[in-house]
Amino acid sequence: MNTNSNFKGGTNNGGRSKWEKVLIQSERIVQLEQGDLEAYKYAIMANSRLKRFEDARNLCNLILDLTGSGNNTYSKYAKEMLEVLSGK
C-alpha cells in the first residue's frame, strides 16, 4: 500500500510552521515503517491544524483500514477525528 499520496509535506523544513514540520516528520516515519500508527495519528493532528481536512479524513480512513475490525486506541482516535472533521 502506497501511503505517500496522503501527505502534502515536502522535505525542506526551512520556514515551515510547527505543524508542517510535524507532518513532514510523520511522512518520513511512514516511509520507513508503514505500520507505524502513531505517525499517522500525528499526521492527522497536523493536517487538522493546517486545515487540510480532506487529508486528515483520508488518513483516518487509512488507520481504520490498517487496524481492521480491531477496536484499539488508534481506531478509536480515527473514529473520533472523523466525527470532528465531519463538520469541516
C-alpha positions in Angstrom: 0.0 0.0 0.0 1.5 3.4 -1.0 0.6 5.9 1.6 2.7 8.7 0.3 -0.2 10.3 -1.6 -1.9 11.1 1.7 0.8 13.6 2.7 1.3 17.0 1.2 4.5 17.9 3.0 7.9 18.3 1.3 11.4 17.6 2.6 12.6 21.1 3.3 11.9 22.3 6.9 13.1 25.9 6.3 10.5 28.5 7.2 7.7 26.0 8.0 5.3 26.1 10.8 5.4 23.6 13.7 2.5 21.6 12.3 4.1 21.5 8.8 7.3 20.1 10.4 5.2 17.5 12.3 3.6 16.5 9.1 6.9 16.2 7.3 8.4 14.1 10.1 5.3 11.8 10.2 5.7 11.3 6.4 9.3 10.3 6.9 8.4 7.8 9.6 5.6 6.2 7.5 8.0 5.9 4.6 10.3 3.8 6.8 7.5 1.9 8.6 4.1 2.0 7.0 2.5 0.3 10.0 3.5 3.0 12.5 0.1 4.1 13.5 1.5 6.8 15.9 3.0 8.6 12.9 -0.4 8.5 11.2 -2.0 9.9 14.3 0.4 12.9 14.4 -0.2 13.4 10.6 -3.9 13.6 11.3 -3.3 16.2 14.0 -1.0 18.2 11.8 -3.4 18.1 8.8 -6.3 19.2 11.0 -4.3 22.1 12.5 -3.3 23.1 8.9 -6.9 23.0 7.9 -6.2 20.2 5.4 -9.4 18.4 6.5 -9.7 16.1 3.5 -6.1 14.8 4.0 -6.9 14.3 7.7 -10.1 12.3 6.8 -8.1 10.2 4.3 -5.6 9.3 7.0 -8.3 8.5 9.5 -9.8 6.1 7.0 -6.4 4.6 6.3 -5.9 3.9 10.0 -9.3 2.2 10.1 -8.2 0.1 7.1 -4.9 -0.8 8.8 -6.5 -1.7 12.1 -9.3 -3.7 10.5 -12.1 -4.5 12.9 -9.8 -4.1 15.9 -11.1 -1.6 18.4 -7.8 -0.2 19.6 -6.6 3.2 20.7 -5.8 4.2 17.1 -9.0 3.1 15.6 -10.9 5.0 18.3 -8.9 8.1 17.7 -9.6 7.8 13.9 -13.3 7.4 14.5 -13.4 10.4 16.9 -11.5 12.6 14.5 -13.8 11.6 11.6 -16.7 12.9 13.8 -14.9 16.1 14.5 -13.9 16.6 10.8 -17.4 15.8 9.5 -18.4 19.4 10.2 -15.4 20.9 8.4 
